[in-house]
Amino acid sequence: MRVVPTHPLVGRLTLDRGVVALRMLDTTVVIPCYNEAQRLDIDCVVRFLTSEAPCRLLLVDDGSSDDTLAVLEELRECDPRLVEVLSLERNCGKAEAVRRGVLQACGGGAKYVGYWDADLATPLEVIADFRAKLAGSPQLRAILGSRVPMLGRNIQRRTGRHLLGRGFATTVSWTLGLPVYDTQCGAKLFRADPATQRLFAEPFRTNWIFDVELLARMLTGPGRRREVAEALYEMPLDTWQDVPGSKVRPRDFWKACGELLVIYNTYLRRVPPQARAEGELPVGAAPSRPGRESGPLPATLRGRGGRRPGSQRPGLVERRG
């Protein structure tokens, strides 16, 4: 069994923290873990917990068959105020592990809640930037991490995965009607309000791309699409490193395409791409042609000649005896 080593900074966890550190305790980030006993970077977690501004971590063991749960419990012992462990009896998949963790965090009084991949490809320290953006922008509902390779940034992705990812991201953007660059980055933060709880209330229909399904659920909720789009913010990351040992394989690209079709049929099929892009329709509403109600009427409600009651040919005036 892997044992959490005694880190030179762990002793600081027992010290009283100042206001600077306490400001992040209204934030809980869920980290789903499945057979991560050898891969979880304990040093990174401990350094974050002993930093000046840590947040609460909810570590979810997704029915691991190795010593993951024992490692997570050891981390919890470092400081139960900052680390909570949720153990699932069986392996439910990443989507369900995240969903249960987020709902538990919302029920625990968090003001902001998010999820982070267990490989910590996105450094935990970035959580403070996400929270600051949400706290300073009342109109925003969620911050999405985005792996944009630009000068001055350290984004390290394997070439094959990057090319597949860009092709998939472009397809997702067109399907959703949103100019989203990166849906699959495993770093996201939401307001822990009733709207977010509704987003996670029902089990996801997908597992590999549940992030996309979350956006689809947002787009089919109350309001207009443009308003929903303006409530989302993609934050370009300064650092992201592809960590060896990922459970995602190239063949999973085809699984993701199949799940995207499920999302389209479940949430988006009734709204055409142009309407999704323009954002003029109330989200979740089926479009109709100008001047007509959508969908056929039963035969008993049709007028003579198959026309709707009260309708008439253009240019004719209805005469009344």
C-alpha positions as a Markdown table, in Angstrom:
| # | Residue | x | y | z |
|---|---|---|---|---|
| 1 | Met | 0.0 | 0.0 | 0.0 |
| 2 | Arg | 1.3 | 3.5 | -0.9 |
| 3 | Val | 1.5 | 5.6 | 2.2 |
| 4 | Val | 1.4 | 9.4 | 2.1 |
| 5 | Pro | 4.9 | 10.5 | 2.9 |
| 6 | Thr | 5.6 | 13.0 | 5.6 |
| 7 | His | 6.0 | 16.3 | 3.8 |
| 8 | Pro | 8.2 | 19.0 | 5.3 |
| 9 | Leu | 5.2 | 21.5 | 5.1 |
| 10 | Val | 2.5 | 19.2 | 6.5 |
| 11 | Gly | 3.1 | 20.6 | 10.0 |
| 12 | Arg | 1.9 | 24.0 | 8.9 |
| 13 | Leu | -1.6 | 22.5 | 8.4 |
| 14 | Thr | -2.2 | 22.6 | 12.1 |
| 15 | Leu | -1.4 | 26.3 | 12.4 |
| 16 | Asp | -4.1 | 28.9 | 12.4 |
| 17 | Arg | -4.7 | 30.5 | 9.0 |
| 18 | Gly | -5.1 | 34.2 | 8.4 |
| 19 | Val | -7.9 | 36.0 | 6.4 |
| 20 | Val | -6.0 | 35.5 | 3.2 |
| 21 | Ala | -6.2 | 31.8 | 3.5 |
| 22 | Leu | -9.7 | 31.6 | 4.8 |
| 23 | Arg | -11.2 | 33.5 | 1.8 |
| 24 | Met | -10.9 | 30.3 | -0.3 |
| 25 | Leu | -12.7 | 28.1 | 2.2 |
| 26 | Asp | -16.0 | 28.9 | 0.5 |
| 27 | Thr | -14.8 | 26.9 | -2.5 |
| 28 | Thr | -14.9 | 23.1 | -2.9 |
| 29 | Val | -13.2 | 21.3 | -5.8 |
| 30 | Val | -14.1 | 17.7 | -6.5 |
| 31 | Ile | -11.3 | 15.4 | -7.7 |
| 32 | Pro | -12.6 | 12.0 | -9.0 |
| 33 | Cys | -10.1 | 9.2 | -8.5 |
| 34 | Tyr | -10.1 | 5.7 | -10.0 |
| 35 | Asn | -7.1 | 3.5 | -9.4 |
| 36 | Glu | -4.9 | 6.6 | -8.8 |
| 37 | Ala | -2.9 | 5.2 | -5.9 |
| 38 | Gln | 0.4 | 5.3 | -7.8 |
| 39 | Arg | -0.4 | 8.3 | -10.1 |
| 40 | Leu | -1.8 | 10.9 | -7.8 |
| 41 | Asp | 0.8 | 13.6 | -7.2 |
| 42 | Ile | 0.7 | 13.8 | -3.4 |
| 43 | Asp | 3.4 | 16.5 | -3.2 |
| 44 | Cys | 1.4 | 18.8 | -5.4 |
| 45 | Val | -1.7 | 18.2 | -3.2 |
| 46 | Val | 0.2 | 18.9 | 0.0 |
| 47 | Arg | 1.9 | 22.0 | -1.3 |
| 48 | Phe | -1.6 | 23.3 | -2.3 |
| 49 | Leu | -3.1 | 22.5 | 1.1 |
| 50 | Thr | -0.2 | 24.3 | 2.8 |
| 51 | Ser | -0.3 | 27.3 | 0.5 |
| 52 | Glu | -1.5 | 30.7 | 1.6 |
| 53 | Ala | -4.9 | 30.3 | -0.1 |
| 54 | Pro | -6.0 | 26.7 | -0.3 |
| 55 | Cys | -9.6 | 25.7 | -0.9 |
| 56 | Arg | -11.5 | 22.6 | 0.2 |
| 57 | Leu | -10.9 | 19.4 | -1.7 |
| 58 | Leu | -13.5 | 16.6 | -2.0 |
| 59 | Leu | -11.7 | 13.5 | -3.1 |
| 60 | Val | -14.0 | 10.9 | -4.6 |
| 61 | Asp | -12.9 | 7.3 | -4.8 |
| 62 | Asp | -14.8 | 5.8 | -7.7 |
| 63 | Gly | -14.8 | 2.2 | -6.5 |
| 64 | Ser | -11.0 | 1.7 | -7.0 |
| 65 | Ser | -9.5 | -1.7 | -7.0 |
| 66 | Asp | -6.1 | -0.5 | -5.7 |
| 67 | Asp | -5.1 | 1.5 | -2.6 |
| 68 | Thr | -6.6 | 4.8 | -3.8 |
| 69 | Leu | -9.0 | 5.0 | -1.0 |
| 70 | Ala | -6.3 | 4.5 | 1.6 |
| 71 | Val | -4.2 | 7.2 | 0.0 |
| 72 | Leu | -7.1 | 9.6 | 0.0 |
| 73 | Glu | -7.9 | 8.9 | 3.7 |
| 74 | Glu | -4.2 | 9.6 | 4.5 |
| 75 | Leu | -4.6 | 13.0 | 2.8 |
| 76 | Arg | -7.8 | 13.7 | 4.7 |
| 77 | Glu | -6.0 | 13.1 | 8.0 |
| 78 | Cys | -3.6 | 15.9 | 7.1 |
| 79 | Asp | -6.4 | 18.4 | 7.7 |
| 80 | Pro | -10.1 | 17.3 | 7.8 |
| 81 | Arg | -11.1 | 21.0 | 7.5 |
| 82 | Leu | -9.7 | 21.1 | 4.0 |
| 83 | Val | -10.0 | 17.5 | 2.7 |
| 84 | Glu | -13.1 | 15.4 | 2.6 |
| 85 | Val | -13.3 | 11.9 | 1.1 |
| 86 | Leu | -16.4 | 10.4 | -0.6 |
| 87 | Ser | -16.1 | 6.6 | -1.3 |
| 88 | Leu | -18.4 | 5.0 | -3.9 |
| 89 | Glu | -19.1 | 1.3 | -3.4 |
| 90 | Arg | -18.6 | 0.5 | -7.0 |
| 91 | Asn | -17.0 | 2.0 | -10.1 |
| 92 | Cys | -19.6 | 4.4 | -11.6 |
| 93 | Gly | -17.5 | 6.3 | -14.1 |
| 94 | Lys | -16.0 | 9.8 | -13.9 |
| 95 | Ala | -19.2 | 11.5 | -14.8 |
| 96 | Glu | -21.2 | 10.0 | -11.9 |
| 97 | Ala | -18.3 | 10.5 | -9.5 |
| 98 | Val | -18.1 | 14.2 | -10.4 |
| 99 | Arg | -21.9 | 14.5 | -10.2 |
| 100 | Arg | -22.2 | 13.0 | -6.7 |
| 101 | Gly | -19.2 | 15.0 | -5.5 |
| 102 | Val | -20.6 | 18.3 | -6.8 |
| 103 | Leu | -24.0 | 17.6 | -5.2 |
| 104 | Gln | -22.4 | 16.8 | -1.8 |
| 105 | Ala | -20.3 | 20.0 | -2.0 |
| 106 | Cys | -23.4 | 22.1 | -2.8 |
| 107 | Gly | -25.2 | 20.5 | 0.1 |
| 108 | Gly | -22.2 | 21.3 | 2.4 |
| 109 | Gly | -22.6 | 25.1 | 2.0 |
| 110 | Ala | -20.0 | 25.8 | -0.6 |
| 111 | Lys | -20.3 | 29.1 | -2.5 |
| 112 | Tyr | -18.3 | 27.9 | -5.5 |
| 113 | Val | -17.9 | 24.3 | -6.6 |
| 114 | Gly | -15.9 | 22.7 | -9.4 |
| 115 | Tyr | -14.0 | 19.7 | -10.5 |
| 116 | Trp | -10.4 | 19.0 | -11.4 |
| 117 | Asp | -8.8 | 16.0 | -13.1 |
| 118 | Ala | -6.8 | 13.7 | -10.8 |
| 119 | Asp | -3.7 | 13.9 | -12.9 |
| 120 | Leu | -3.4 | 17.6 | -11.9 |
| 121 | Ala | -2.4 | 18.5 | -15.4 |
| 122 | Thr | -4.0 | 21.8 | -14.5 |
| 123 | Pro | -2.2 | 23.1 | -11.3 |
| 124 | Leu | -4.5 | 23.4 | -8.3 |
| 125 | Glu | -3.2 | 26.9 | -7.7 |
| 126 | Val | -5.2 | 28.0 | -10.8 |
| 127 | Ile | -8.4 | 27.5 | -8.7 |
| 128 | Ala | -7.8 | 30.9 | -7.0 |
| 129 | Asp | -7.8 | 32.6 | -10.5 |
| 130 | Phe | -11.1 | 30.9 | -11.4 |
| 131 | Arg | -12.7 | 31.9 | -8.1 |
| 132 | Ala | -11.5 | 35.5 | -8.4 |
| 133 | Lys | -13.0 | 35.7 | -11.9 |
| 134 | Leu | -16.4 | 34.3 | -10.7 |
| 135 | Ala | -16.4 | 36.5 | -7.6 |
| 136 | Gly | -15.7 | 39.7 | -9.6 |
| 137 | Ser | -18.2 | 38.9 | -12.4 |
| 138 | Pro | -21.7 | 38.5 | -11.1 |
| 139 | Gln | -23.1 | 37.7 | -14.5 |
| 140 | Leu | -20.9 | 34.6 | -14.9 |
| 141 | Arg | -22.2 | 31.1 | -13.9 |
| 142 | Ala | -19.1 | 29.1 | -14.8 |
| 143 | Ile | -15.4 | 29.3 | -15.6 |
| 144 | Leu | -14.0 | 26.7 | -18.1 |
| 145 | Gly | -10.3 | 26.1 | -18.3 |
| 146 | Ser | -9.0 | 26.3 | -21.9 |
| 147 | Arg | -5.8 | 24.8 | -23.2 |
| 148 | Val | -4.8 | 27.4 | -25.8 |
| 149 | Pro | -1.2 | 27.1 | -27.0 |
| 150 | Met | 0.0 | 30.7 | -27.3 |
| 151 | Leu | 3.3 | 32.4 | -26.9 |
| 152 | Gly | 4.2 | 32.9 | -23.2 |
| 153 | Arg | 2.1 | 29.9 | -22.1 |
| 154 | Asn | 3.3 | 26.4 | -21.3 |
| 155 | Ile | 0.7 | 24.0 | -22.9 |
| 156 | Gln | 2.2 | 20.6 | -23.4 |
| 157 | Arg | -0.1 | 18.2 | -25.3 |
| 158 | Arg | 0.8 | 15.2 | -27.4 |
| 159 | Thr | 0.5 | 16.0 | -31.1 |
| 160 | Gly | -1.9 | 13.1 | -31.9 |
| 161 | Arg | -4.3 | 14.0 | -29.0 |
| 162 | His | -4.1 | 17.7 | -29.8 |
| 163 | Leu | -5.2 | 17.1 | -33.4 |
| 164 | Leu | -8.0 | 14.7 | -32.5 |
| 165 | Gly | -9.0 | 17.1 | -29.7 |
| 166 | Arg | -9.2 | 20.1 | -32.1 |
| 167 | Gly | -11.3 | 18.2 | -34.6 |
| 168 | Phe | -13.7 | 17.1 | -31.9 |
| 169 | Ala | -13.8 | 20.5 | -30.3 |
| 170 | Thr | -14.8 | 22.1 | -33.6 |
| 171 | Thr | -17.6 | 19.6 | -34.0 |
| 172 | Val | -18.8 | 20.2 | -30.5 |
| 173 | Ser | -18.8 | 24.0 | -31.1 |
| 174 | Trp | -20.9 | 23.6 | -34.2 |
| 175 | Thr | -23.3 | 21.2 | -32.5 |
| 176 | Leu | -23.9 | 23.4 | -29.5 |
| 177 | Gly | -23.9 | 26.6 | -31.5 |
| 178 | Leu | -21.3 | 28.1 | -29.1 |
| 179 | Pro | -17.8 | 29.5 | -29.9 |
| 180 | Val | -16.3 | 27.2 | -27.2 |
| 181 | Tyr | -12.6 | 26.3 | -27.8 |
| 182 | Asp | -12.0 | 23.5 | -25.3 |
| 183 | Thr | -14.8 | 21.6 | -23.6 |
| 184 | Gln | -12.7 | 18.7 | -22.4 |
| 185 | Cys | -10.2 | 20.5 | -20.2 |
| 186 | Gly | -10.7 | 18.9 | -16.7 |
| 187 | Ala | -10.8 | 22.2 | -14.8 |
| 188 | Lys | -14.1 | 23.9 | -14.2 |
| 189 | Leu | -15.7 | 26.1 | -11.5 |
| 190 | Phe | -19.4 | 27.0 | -11.0 |
| 191 | Arg | -21.4 | 29.0 | -8.6 |
| 192 | Ala | -22.9 | 26.6 | -6.1 |
| 193 | Asp | -26.4 | 27.9 | -6.5 |
| 194 | Pro | -29.8 | 26.1 | -7.2 |
| 195 | Ala | -29.2 | 26.4 | -11.0 |
| 196 | Thr | -25.9 | 24.5 | -10.7 |
| 197 | Gln | -27.6 | 21.9 | -8.5 |
| 198 | Arg | -30.3 | 21.4 | -11.2 |
| 199 | Leu | -27.5 | 20.9 | -13.7 |
| 200 | Phe | -26.1 | 18.0 | -11.7 |
| 201 | Ala | -29.4 | 16.6 | -10.3 |
| 202 | Glu | -29.9 | 13.9 | -12.9 |
| 203 | Pro | -27.4 | 11.2 | -13.9 |
| 204 | Phe | -25.6 | 12.0 | -17.2 |
| 205 | Arg | -26.4 | 10.0 | -20.3 |
| 206 | Thr | -22.7 | 10.2 | -21.3 |
| 207 | Asn | -19.5 | 9.4 | -19.5 |
| 208 | Trp | -16.6 | 10.4 | -21.7 |
| 209 | Ile | -17.9 | 13.9 | -22.7 |
| 210 | Phe | -20.2 | 14.7 | -19.8 |
| 211 | Asp | -18.7 | 18.2 | -19.9 |
| 212 | Val | -20.4 | 18.7 | -23.2 |
| 213 | Glu | -23.6 | 17.4 | -21.8 |
| 214 | Leu | -23.4 | 20.0 | -19.0 |
| 215 | Leu | -23.3 | 22.8 | -21.6 |
| 216 | Ala | -26.2 | 21.2 | -23.5 |
| 217 | Arg | -28.2 | 21.2 | -20.2 |
| 218 | Met | -27.4 | 24.8 | -19.7 |
| 219 | Leu | -28.6 | 25.6 | -23.2 |
| 220 | Thr | -31.9 | 23.9 | -22.7 |
| 221 | Gly | -32.6 | 25.6 | -19.4 |
| 222 | Pro | -34.5 | 28.9 | -18.8 |
| 223 | Gly | -33.5 | 32.0 | -20.7 |
| 224 | Arg | -32.1 | 32.7 | -24.2 |
| 225 | Arg | -29.1 | 31.1 | -25.7 |
| 226 | Arg | -27.1 | 34.3 | -26.0 |
| 227 | Glu | -27.7 | 35.0 | -22.3 |
| 228 | Val | -26.5 | 31.6 | -21.3 |
| 229 | Ala | -23.4 | 31.9 | -23.6 |
| 230 | Glu | -22.6 | 35.2 | -21.9 |
| 231 | Ala | -22.7 | 33.5 | -18.5 |
| 232 | Leu | -19.8 | 31.2 | -19.5 |
| 233 | Tyr | -16.2 | 32.2 | -19.5 |
| 234 | Glu | -13.2 | 30.3 | -20.9 |
| 235 | Met | -10.0 | 31.1 | -19.1 |
| 236 | Pro | -6.8 | 30.3 | -21.0 |
| 237 | Leu | -4.4 | 28.4 | -18.8 |
| 238 | Asp | -0.8 | 29.5 | -18.4 |
| 239 | Thr | 0.3 | 25.9 | -17.7 |
| 240 | Trp | -1.0 | 22.5 | -18.7 |
| 241 | Gln | 1.0 | 19.3 | -19.0 |
| 242 | Asp | 0.0 | 16.0 | -20.5 |
| 243 | Val | 0.6 | 13.5 | -17.6 |
| 244 | Pro | 1.6 | 9.9 | -18.5 |
| 245 | Gly | -0.8 | 7.2 | -17.5 |
| 246 | Ser | -4.0 | 8.7 | -18.9 |
| 247 | Lys | -6.9 | 6.2 | -19.2 |
| 248 | Val | -8.1 | 7.9 | -22.5 |
| 249 | Arg | -7.1 | 6.0 | -25.6 |
| 250 | Pro | -7.3 | 7.1 | -29.3 |
| 251 | Arg | -10.1 | 4.6 | -29.9 |
| 252 | Asp | -12.1 | 6.5 | -27.3 |
| 253 | Phe | -12.4 | 9.3 | -29.8 |
| 254 | Trp | -15.1 | 7.3 | -31.6 |
| 255 | Lys | -16.9 | 6.7 | -28.3 |
| 256 | Ala | -16.9 | 10.4 | -27.8 |
| 257 | Cys | -18.5 | 10.9 | -31.2 |
| 258 | Gly | -21.2 | 8.4 | -30.4 |
| 259 | Glu | -21.9 | 10.2 | -27.1 |
| 260 | Leu | -22.1 | 13.6 | -29.0 |
| 261 | Leu | -24.8 | 12.1 | -31.1 |
| 262 | Val | -26.7 | 11.1 | -27.9 |
| 263 | Ile | -26.4 | 14.6 | -26.6 |
| 264 | Tyr | -27.6 | 16.1 | -29.9 |
| 265 | Asn | -30.7 | 13.8 | -30.0 |
| 266 | Thr | -31.5 | 14.3 | -26.3 |
| 267 | Tyr | -31.1 | 18.1 | -26.0 |
| 268 | Leu | -30.5 | 19.9 | -29.3 |
| 269 | Arg | -32.3 | 18.1 | -32.1 |
| 270 | Arg | -35.3 | 20.4 | -32.1 |
| 271 | Val | -33.3 | 23.6 | -32.7 |
| 272 | Pro | -31.6 | 24.1 | -36.1 |
| 273 | Pro | -27.9 | 25.1 | -36.2 |
| 274 | Gln | -28.6 | 28.7 | -37.4 |
| 275 | Ala | -30.9 | 29.3 | -34.5 |
| 276 | Arg | -28.3 | 27.8 | -32.1 |
| 277 | Ala | -25.6 | 30.1 | -33.5 |
| 278 | Glu | -27.8 | 33.2 | -33.5 |
| 279 | Gly | -29.2 | 32.6 | -30.0 |
| 280 | Glu | -32.5 | 34.2 | -30.9 |
| 281 | Leu | -34.7 | 31.3 | -29.7 |
| 282 | Pro | -35.6 | 30.7 | -26.1 |
| 283 | Val | -33.4 | 27.8 | -25.1 |
| 284 | Gly | -35.2 | 24.5 | -25.1 |
| 285 | Ala | -38.0 | 25.8 | -27.4 |
| 286 | Ala | -38.7 | 24.2 | -30.8 |
| 287 | Pro | -38.6 | 26.6 | -33.6 |
| 288 | Ser | -41.5 | 27.3 | -36.0 |
| 289 | Arg | -41.7 | 28.8 | -39.4 |
| 290 | Pro | -42.7 | 32.5 | -39.5 |
| 291 | Gly | -46.5 | 32.9 | -39.5 |
| 292 | Arg | -47.2 | 29.2 | -38.7 |
| 293 | Glu | -47.5 | 27.2 | -35.6 |
| 294 | Ser | -45.0 | 24.4 | -35.3 |
| 295 | Gly | -46.2 | 20.8 | -36.0 |
| 296 | Pro | -49.2 | 19.5 | -37.9 |
| 297 | Leu | -52.7 | 19.8 | -36.5 |
| 298 | Pro | -55.0 | 16.8 | -36.0 |
| 299 | Ala | -57.4 | 16.2 | -38.9 |
| 300 | Thr | -60.4 | 17.1 | -36.7 |
| 301 | Leu | -58.9 | 20.6 | -36.1 |
| 302 | Arg | -58.2 | 21.4 | -39.7 |
| 303 | Gly | -60.4 | 23.6 | -41.9 |
| 304 | Arg | -61.5 | 22.7 | -45.5 |
| 305 | Gly | -58.6 | 22.0 | -47.8 |
| 306 | Gly | -56.4 | 21.0 | -44.9 |
| 307 | Arg | -55.8 | 24.6 | -43.9 |
| 308 | Arg | -55.8 | 25.7 | -40.3 |
| 309 | Pro | -59.0 | 27.4 | -38.9 |
| 310 | Gly | -58.9 | 31.1 | -39.5 |
| 311 | Ser | -56.1 | 30.8 | -42.2 |
| 312 | Gln | -56.7 | 32.1 | -45.7 |
| 313 | Arg | -54.8 | 32.4 | -48.9 |
| 314 | Pro | -52.7 | 35.5 | -49.3 |
| 315 | Gly | -54.6 | 38.4 | -50.9 |
| 316 | Leu | -58.1 | 37.1 | -50.1 |
| 317 | Val | -60.4 | 38.7 | -47.7 |
| 318 | Glu | -62.7 | 36.5 | -45.7 |
| 319 | Arg | -66.3 | 37.3 | -46.2 |
| 320 | Arg | -68.8 | 36.9 | -43.4 |
| 321 | Gly | -72.5 | 36.5 | -44.1 |
